Amino acid sequence: MGVNHLASTVATHLELDGQIDIDIHRFGVAILLLHLLEERFRILLSE
């Protein structure tokens, strides 16, 4: 999916900048939660 690719791309850039893996993990989890919320709202709006 595009969101997963975006998250992994950003995570790669953060790693190159020397960020901590935990920060990358938190960012990835935040992206995933936002994506799930977006899907849930899209389903609610379509009903």
CHARMM-style PDB file with segment names, atoms N, HN, CA, C and O in Angstrom:
ATOM      1  N   MET     1       0.830  -1.189   0.000  1.00  0.00      PROA
ATOM      2  CA  MET     1       0.000   0.000   0.000  1.00  0.00      PROA
ATOM      3  C   MET     1       0.876   1.255   0.000  1.00  0.00      PROA
ATOM      4  O   MET     1       2.041   1.220   0.396  1.00  0.00      PROA
ATOM      5  N   GLY     2       0.297   2.341  -0.445  1.00  0.00      PROA
ATOM      6  HN  GLY     2      -0.650   2.369  -0.766  1.00  0.00      PROA
ATOM      7  CA  GLY     2       1.034   3.595  -0.499  1.00  0.00      PROA
ATOM      8  C   GLY     2       1.446   4.080   0.881  1.00  0.00      PROA
ATOM      9  O   GLY     2       2.537   4.621   1.058  1.00  0.00      PROA
ATOM     10  N   VAL     3       0.559   3.883   1.867  1.00  0.00      PROA
ATOM     11  HN  VAL     3      -0.328   3.444   1.723  1.00  0.00      PROA
ATOM     12  CA  VAL     3       0.857   4.355   3.218  1.00  0.00      PROA
ATOM     13  C   VAL     3       2.046   3.603   3.798  1.00  0.00      PROA
ATOM     14  O   VAL     3       2.916   4.207   4.423  1.00  0.00      PROA
ATOM     15  N   ASN     4       2.089   2.306   3.598  1.00  0.00      PROA
ATOM     16  HN  ASN     4       1.382   1.814   3.090  1.00  0.00      PROA
ATOM     17  CA  ASN     4       3.205   1.514   4.107  1.00  0.00      PROA
ATOM     18  C   ASN     4       4.509   1.930   3.453  1.00  0.00      PROA
ATOM     19  O   ASN     4       5.543   2.026   4.114  1.00  0.00      PROA
ATOM     20  N   HSD     5       4.455   2.179   2.143  1.00  0.00      PROA
ATOM     21  HN  HSD     5       3.615   2.102   1.606  1.00  0.00      PROA
ATOM     22  CA  HSD     5       5.656   2.606   1.422  1.00  0.00      PROA
ATOM     23  C   HSD     5       6.129   3.951   1.951  1.00  0.00      PROA
ATOM     24  O   HSD     5       7.324   4.160   2.159  1.00  0.00      PROA
ATOM     25  N   LEU     6       5.177   4.869   2.171  1.00  0.00      PROA
ATOM     26  HN  LEU     6       4.206   4.699   2.003  1.00  0.00      PROA
ATOM     27  CA  LEU     6       5.522   6.191   2.692  1.00  0.00      PROA
ATOM     28  C   LEU     6       6.167   6.078   4.068  1.00  0.00      PROA
ATOM     29  O   LEU     6       7.186   6.712   4.343  1.00  0.00      PROA
ATOM     30  N   ALA     7       5.563   5.266   4.925  1.00  0.00      PROA
ATOM     31  HN  ALA     7       4.735   4.751   4.702  1.00  0.00      PROA
ATOM     32  CA  ALA     7       6.093   5.091   6.283  1.00  0.00      PROA
ATOM     33  C   ALA     7       7.499   4.502   6.251  1.00  0.00      PROA
ATOM     34  O   ALA     7       8.373   4.951   6.993  1.00  0.00      PROA
ATOM     35  N   SER     8       7.727   3.511   5.408  1.00  0.00      PROA
ATOM     36  HN  SER     8       7.018   3.146   4.805  1.00  0.00      PROA
ATOM     37  CA  SER     8       9.045   2.885   5.342  1.00  0.00      PROA
ATOM     38  C   SER     8      10.069   3.848   4.737  1.00  0.00      PROA
ATOM     39  O   SER     8      11.237   3.851   5.129  1.00  0.00      PROA
ATOM     40  N   THR     9       9.621   4.665   3.780  1.00  0.00      PROA
ATOM     41  HN  THR     9       8.673   4.663   3.462  1.00  0.00      PROA
ATOM     42  CA  THR     9      10.521   5.648   3.175  1.00  0.00      PROA
ATOM     43  C   THR     9      10.943   6.684   4.204  1.00  0.00      PROA
ATOM     44  O   THR     9      12.122   7.019   4.313  1.00  0.00      PROA
ATOM     45  N   VAL    10       9.968   7.193   4.961  1.00  0.00      PROA
ATOM     46  HN  VAL    10       9.009   6.921   4.872  1.00  0.00      PROA
ATOM     47  CA  VAL    10      10.273   8.182   5.996  1.00  0.00      PROA
ATOM     48  C   VAL    10      11.158   7.562   7.075  1.00  0.00      PROA
ATOM     49  O   VAL    10      12.101   8.194   7.551  1.00  0.00      PROA
ATOM     50  N   ALA    11      10.849   6.323   7.459  1.00  0.00      PROA
ATOM     51  HN  ALA    11      10.083   5.810   7.073  1.00  0.00      PROA
ATOM     52  CA  ALA    11      11.647   5.636   8.476  1.00  0.00      PROA
ATOM     53  C   ALA    11      13.088   5.490   8.005  1.00  0.00      PROA
ATOM     54  O   ALA    11      14.021   5.637   8.795  1.00  0.00      PROA
ATOM     55  N   THR    12      13.269   5.202   6.725  1.00  0.00      PROA
ATOM     56  HN  THR    12      12.511   5.083   6.083  1.00  0.00      PROA
ATOM     57  CA  THR    12      14.624   5.071   6.177  1.00  0.00      PROA
ATOM     58  C   THR    12      15.364   6.392   6.276  1.00  0.00      PROA
ATOM     59  O   THR    12      16.535   6.421   6.655  1.00  0.00      PROA
ATOM     60  N   HSD    13      14.691   7.492   5.939  1.00  0.00      PROA
ATOM     61  HN  HSD    13      13.739   7.469   5.631  1.00  0.00      PROA
ATOM     62  CA  HSD    13      15.320   8.808   6.029  1.00  0.00      PROA
ATOM     63  C   HSD    13      15.675   9.138   7.481  1.00  0.00      PROA
ATOM     64  O   HSD    13      16.726   9.719   7.749  1.00  0.00      PROA
ATOM     65  N   LEU    14      14.793   8.764   8.418  1.00  0.00      PROA
ATOM     66  HN  LEU    14      13.939   8.292   8.201  1.00  0.00      PROA
ATOM     67  CA  LEU    14      15.074   9.012   9.832  1.00  0.00      PROA
ATOM     68  C   LEU    14      16.288   8.213  10.279  1.00  0.00      PROA
ATOM     69  O   LEU    14      17.111   8.708  11.049  1.00  0.00      PROA
ATOM     70  N   GLU    15      16.403   6.970   9.796  1.00  0.00      PROA
ATOM     71  HN  GLU    15      15.734   6.568   9.170  1.00  0.00      PROA
ATOM     72  CA  GLU    15      17.555   6.144  10.147  1.00  0.00      PROA
ATOM     73  C   GLU    15      18.833   6.784   9.615  1.00  0.00      PROA
ATOM     74  O   GLU    15      19.858   6.796  10.297  1.00  0.00      PROA
ATOM     75  N   LEU    16      18.770   7.313   8.404  1.00  0.00      PROA
ATOM     76  HN  LEU    16      17.938   7.304   7.850  1.00  0.00      PROA
ATOM     77  CA  LEU    16      19.935   7.952   7.816  1.00  0.00      PROA
ATOM     78  C   LEU    16      20.335   9.188   8.616  1.00  0.00      PROA
ATOM     79  O   LEU    16      21.507   9.560   8.660  1.00  0.00      PROA
ATOM     80  N   ASP    17      19.338   9.822   9.254  1.00  0.00      PROA
ATOM     81  HN  ASP    17      18.385   9.519   9.219  1.00  0.00      PROA
ATOM     82  CA  ASP    17      19.619  10.999  10.075  1.00  0.00      PROA
ATOM     83  C   ASP    17      20.090  10.613  11.473  1.00  0.00      PROA
ATOM     84  O   ASP    17      20.385  11.486  12.290  1.00  0.00      PROA
ATOM     85  N   GLY    18      20.162   9.301  11.758  1.00  0.00      PROA
ATOM     86  HN  GLY    18      19.921   8.593  11.095  1.00  0.00      PROA
ATOM     87  CA  GLY    18      20.656   8.831  13.038  1.00  0.00      PROA
ATOM     88  C   GLY    18      19.619   8.810  14.143  1.00  0.00      PROA
ATOM     89  O   GLY    18      19.968   8.843  15.323  1.00  0.00      PROA
ATOM     90  N   GLN    19      18.353   8.756  13.775  1.00  0.00      PROA
ATOM     91  HN  GLN    19      18.069   8.730  12.817  1.00  0.00      PROA
ATOM     92  CA  GLN    19      17.299   8.703  14.793  1.00  0.00      PROA
ATOM     93  C   GLN    19      17.298   7.334  15.467  1.00  0.00      PROA
ATOM     94  O   GLN    19      17.856   6.367  14.949  1.00  0.00      PROA
ATOM     95  N   ILE    20      16.654   7.275  16.644  1.00  0.00      PROA
ATOM     96  HN  ILE    20      16.201   8.061  17.065  1.00  0.00      PROA
ATOM     97  CA  ILE    20      16.578   6.031  17.404  1.00  0.00      PROA
ATOM     98  C   ILE    20      15.487   5.137  16.819  1.00  0.00      PROA
ATOM     99  O   ILE    20      14.439   5.629  16.402  1.00  0.00      PROA
ATOM    100  N   ASP    21      15.728   3.828  16.789  1.00  0.00      PROA
ATOM    101  HN  ASP    21      16.579   3.428  17.128  1.00  0.00      PROA
ATOM    102  CA  ASP    21      14.768   2.879  16.226  1.00  0.00      PROA
ATOM    103  C   ASP    21      13.393   2.981  16.892  1.00  0.00      PROA
ATOM    104  O   ASP    21      12.368   2.821  16.230  1.00  0.00      PROA
ATOM    105  N   ILE    22      13.374   3.249  18.202  1.00  0.00      PROA
ATOM    106  HN  ILE    22      14.206   3.379  18.740  1.00  0.00      PROA
ATOM    107  CA  ILE    22      12.097   3.346  18.920  1.00  0.00      PROA
ATOM    108  C   ILE    22      11.263   4.489  18.352  1.00  0.00      PROA
ATOM    109  O   ILE    22      10.046   4.359  18.222  1.00  0.00      PROA
ATOM    110  N   ASP    23      11.904   5.611  18.012  1.00  0.00      PROA
ATOM    111  HN  ASP    23      12.893   5.717  18.118  1.00  0.00      PROA
ATOM    112  CA  ASP    23      11.184   6.745  17.433  1.00  0.00      PROA
ATOM    113  C   ASP    23      10.579   6.353  16.089  1.00  0.00      PROA
ATOM    114  O   ASP    23       9.453   6.735  15.771  1.00  0.00      PROA
ATOM    115  N   ILE    24      11.331   5.594  15.307  1.00  0.00      PROA
ATOM    116  HN  ILE    24      12.246   5.283  15.565  1.00  0.00      PROA
ATOM    117  CA  ILE    24      10.840   5.138  14.002  1.00  0.00      PROA
ATOM    118  C   ILE    24       9.651   4.203  14.207  1.00  0.00      PROA
ATOM    119  O   ILE    24       8.666   4.272  13.471  1.00  0.00      PROA
ATOM    120  N   HSD    25       9.744   3.335  15.201  1.00  0.00      PROA
ATOM    121  HN  HSD    25      10.544   3.278  15.799  1.00  0.00      PROA
ATOM    122  CA  HSD    25       8.664   2.394  15.495  1.00  0.00      PROA
ATOM    123  C   HSD    25       7.407   3.158  15.909  1.00  0.00      PROA
ATOM    124  O   HSD    25       6.311   2.843  15.446  1.00  0.00      PROA
ATOM    125  N   ARG    26       7.558   4.157  16.776  1.00  0.00      PROA
ATOM    126  HN  ARG    26       8.449   4.413  17.152  1.00  0.00      PROA
ATOM    127  CA  ARG    26       6.407   4.953  17.209  1.00  0.00      PROA
ATOM    128  C   ARG    26       5.777   5.658  16.025  1.00  0.00      PROA
ATOM    129  O   ARG    26       4.553   5.707  15.905  1.00  0.00      PROA
ATOM    130  N   PHE    27       6.607   6.202  15.152  1.00  0.00      PROA
ATOM    131  HN  PHE    27       7.602   6.162  15.250  1.00  0.00      PROA
ATOM    132  CA  PHE    27       6.100   6.900  13.970  1.00  0.00      PROA
ATOM    133  C   PHE    27       5.315   5.940  13.088  1.00  0.00      PROA
ATOM    134  O   PHE    27       4.246   6.282  12.583  1.00  0.00      PROA
ATOM    135  N   GLY    28       5.849   4.742  12.907  1.00  0.00      PROA
ATOM    136  HN  GLY    28       6.717   4.464  13.318  1.00  0.00      PROA
ATOM    137  CA  GLY    28       5.164   3.745  12.089  1.00  0.00      PROA
ATOM    138  C   GLY    28       3.822   3.341  12.691  1.00  0.00      PROA
ATOM    139  O   GLY    28       2.836   3.168  11.974  1.00  0.00      PROA
ATOM    140  N   VAL    29       3.792   3.191  14.021  1.00  0.00      PROA
ATOM    141  HN  VAL    29       4.592   3.331  14.604  1.00  0.00      PROA
ATOM    142  CA  VAL    29       2.543   2.842  14.698  1.00  0.00      PROA
ATOM    143  C   VAL    29       1.531   3.971  14.546  1.00  0.00      PROA
ATOM    144  O   VAL    29       0.349   3.716  14.317  1.00  0.00      PROA
ATOM    145  N   ALA    30       1.981   5.210  14.669  1.00  0.00      PROA
ATOM    146  HN  ALA    30       2.941   5.418  14.854  1.00  0.00      PROA
ATOM    147  CA  ALA    30       1.088   6.360  14.520  1.00  0.00      PROA
ATOM    148  C   ALA    30       0.496   6.400  13.117  1.00  0.00      PROA
ATOM    149  O   ALA    30      -0.697   6.654  12.950  1.00  0.00      PROA
ATOM    150  N   ILE    31       1.331   6.149  12.108  1.00  0.00      PROA
ATOM    151  HN  ILE    31       2.300   5.943  12.243  1.00  0.00      PROA
ATOM    152  CA  ILE    31       0.855   6.129  10.720  1.00  0.00      PROA
ATOM    153  C   ILE    31      -0.180   5.022  10.540  1.00  0.00      PROA
ATOM    154  O   ILE    31      -1.206   5.224   9.891  1.00  0.00      PROA
ATOM    155  N   LEU    32       0.094   3.853  11.116  1.00  0.00      PROA
ATOM    156  HN  LEU    32       0.928   3.690  11.644  1.00  0.00      PROA
ATOM    157  CA  LEU    32      -0.827   2.728  10.995  1.00  0.00      PROA
ATOM    158  C   LEU    32      -2.165   3.044  11.648  1.00  0.00      PROA
ATOM    159  O   LEU    32      -3.216   2.761  11.073  1.00  0.00      PROA
ATOM    160  N   LEU    33      -2.139   3.631  12.849  1.00  0.00      PROA
ATOM    161  HN  LEU    33      -1.285   3.861  13.316  1.00  0.00      PROA
ATOM    162  CA  LEU    33      -3.379   3.981  13.543  1.00  0.00      PROA
ATOM    163  C   LEU    33      -4.173   5.015  12.760  1.00  0.00      PROA
ATOM    164  O   LEU    33      -5.394   4.908  12.647  1.00  0.00      PROA
ATOM    165  N   LEU    34      -3.486   6.012  12.219  1.00  0.00      PROA
ATOM    166  HN  LEU    34      -2.494   6.098  12.310  1.00  0.00      PROA
ATOM    167  CA  LEU    34      -4.176   7.028  11.420  1.00  0.00      PROA
ATOM    168  C   LEU    34      -4.812   6.403  10.191  1.00  0.00      PROA
ATOM    169  O   LEU    34      -5.924   6.768   9.810  1.00  0.00      PROA
ATOM    170  N   HSD    35      -4.110   5.457   9.568  1.00  0.00      PROA
ATOM    171  HN  HSD    35      -3.207   5.160   9.878  1.00  0.00      PROA
ATOM    172  CA  HSD    35      -4.628   4.782   8.389  1.00  0.00      PROA
ATOM    173  C   HSD    35      -5.873   3.966   8.739  1.00  0.00      PROA
ATOM    174  O   HSD    35      -6.851   3.965   7.993  1.00  0.00      PROA
ATOM    175  N   LEU    36      -5.830   3.270   9.881  1.00  0.00      PROA
ATOM    176  HN  LEU    36      -5.035   3.270  10.488  1.00  0.00      PROA
ATOM    177  CA  LEU    36      -6.987   2.476  10.308  1.00  0.00      PROA
ATOM    178  C   LEU    36      -8.172   3.375  10.625  1.00  0.00      PROA
ATOM    179  O   LEU    36      -9.307   3.040  10.285  1.00  0.00      PROA
ATOM    180  N   LEU    37      -7.928   4.514  11.274  1.00  0.00      PROA
ATOM    181  HN  LEU    37      -7.006   4.786  11.550  1.00  0.00      PROA
ATOM    182  CA  LEU    37      -9.004   5.465  11.571  1.00  0.00      PROA
ATOM    183  C   LEU    37      -9.605   6.002  10.280  1.00  0.00      PROA
ATOM    184  O   LEU    37     -10.822   6.152  10.167  1.00  0.00      PROA
ATOM    185  N   GLU    38      -8.743   6.291   9.308  1.00  0.00      PROA
ATOM    186  HN  GLU    38      -7.755   6.170   9.400  1.00  0.00      PROA
ATOM    187  CA  GLU    38      -9.210   6.798   8.023  1.00  0.00      PROA
ATOM    188  C   GLU    38     -10.126   5.784   7.353  1.00  0.00      PROA
ATOM    189  O   GLU    38     -11.171   6.151   6.817  1.00  0.00      PROA
ATOM    190  N   GLU    39      -9.739   4.502   7.380  1.00  0.00      PROA
ATOM    191  HN  GLU    39      -8.890   4.204   7.816  1.00  0.00      PROA
ATOM    192  CA  GLU    39     -10.563   3.445   6.791  1.00  0.00      PROA
ATOM    193  C   GLU    39     -11.904   3.353   7.510  1.00  0.00      PROA
ATOM    194  O   GLU    39     -12.946   3.209   6.870  1.00  0.00      PROA
ATOM    195  N   ARG    40     -11.880   3.437   8.844  1.00  0.00      PROA
ATOM    196  HN  ARG    40     -11.034   3.554   9.364  1.00  0.00      PROA
ATOM    197  CA  ARG    40     -13.107   3.335   9.636  1.00  0.00      PROA
ATOM    198  C   ARG    40     -14.062   4.471   9.301  1.00  0.00      PROA
ATOM    199  O   ARG    40     -15.260   4.251   9.121  1.00  0.00      PROA
ATOM    200  N   PHE    41     -13.521   5.702   9.217  1.00  0.00      PROA
ATOM    201  HN  PHE    41     -12.548   5.881   9.363  1.00  0.00      PROA
ATOM    202  CA  PHE    41     -14.361   6.857   8.886  1.00  0.00      PROA
ATOM    203  C   PHE    41     -14.913   6.742   7.465  1.00  0.00      PROA
ATOM    204  O   PHE    41     -16.060   7.105   7.204  1.00  0.00      PROA
ATOM    205  N   ARG    42     -14.090   6.236   6.558  1.00  0.00      PROA
ATOM    206  HN  ARG    42     -13.158   5.940   6.770  1.00  0.00      PROA
ATOM    207  CA  ARG    42     -14.534   6.086   5.165  1.00  0.00      PROA
ATOM    208  C   ARG    42     -15.713   5.118   5.104  1.00  0.00      PROA
ATOM    209  O   ARG    42     -16.673   5.348   4.369  1.00  0.00      PROA
ATOM    210  N   ILE    43     -15.637   4.027   5.883  1.00  0.00      PROA
ATOM    211  HN  ILE    43     -14.856   3.840   6.480  1.00  0.00      PROA
ATOM    212  CA  ILE    43     -16.730   3.048   5.920  1.00  0.00      PROA
ATOM    213  C   ILE    43     -17.984   3.689   6.518  1.00  0.00      PROA
ATOM    214  O   ILE    43     -19.084   3.516   5.992  1.00  0.00      PROA
ATOM    215  N   LEU    44     -17.814   4.431   7.619  1.00  0.00      PROA
ATOM    216  HN  LEU    44     -16.921   4.571   8.046  1.00  0.00      PROA
ATOM    217  CA  LEU    44     -18.964   5.083   8.266  1.00  0.00      PROA
ATOM    218  C   LEU    44     -19.622   6.090   7.332  1.00  0.00      PROA
ATOM    219  O   LEU    44     -20.848   6.168   7.262  1.00  0.00      PROA
ATOM    220  N   LEU    45     -18.808   6.859   6.614  1.00  0.00      PROA
ATOM    221  HN  LEU    45     -17.812   6.796   6.671  1.00  0.00      PROA
ATOM    222  CA  LEU    45     -19.350   7.881   5.721  1.00  0.00      PROA
ATOM    223  C   LEU    45     -20.058   7.273   4.517  1.00  0.00      PROA
ATOM    224  O   LEU    45     -20.975   7.876   3.960  1.00  0.00      PROA
ATOM    225  N   SER    46     -19.630   6.074   4.117  1.00  0.00      PROA
ATOM    226  HN  SER    46     -18.885   5.584   4.569  1.00  0.00      PROA
ATOM    227  CA  SER    46     -20.224   5.454   2.926  1.00  0.00      PROA
ATOM    228  C   SER    46     -21.561   4.782   3.226  1.00  0.00      PROA
ATOM    229  O   SER    46     -22.317   4.464   2.307  1.00  0.00      PROA
ATOM    230  N   GLU    47     -21.858   4.564   4.519  1.00  0.00      PROA
ATOM    231  HN  GLU    47     -21.244   4.823   5.265  1.00  0.00      PROA
ATOM    232  CA  GLU    47     -23.116   3.881   4.871  1.00  0.00      PROA
ATOM    233  C   GLU    47     -24.304   4.826   4.793  1.00  0.00      PROA
ATOM    234  OT1 GLU    47     -25.435   4.418   5.057  1.00  0.00      PROA
TER     235      GLU     47
END
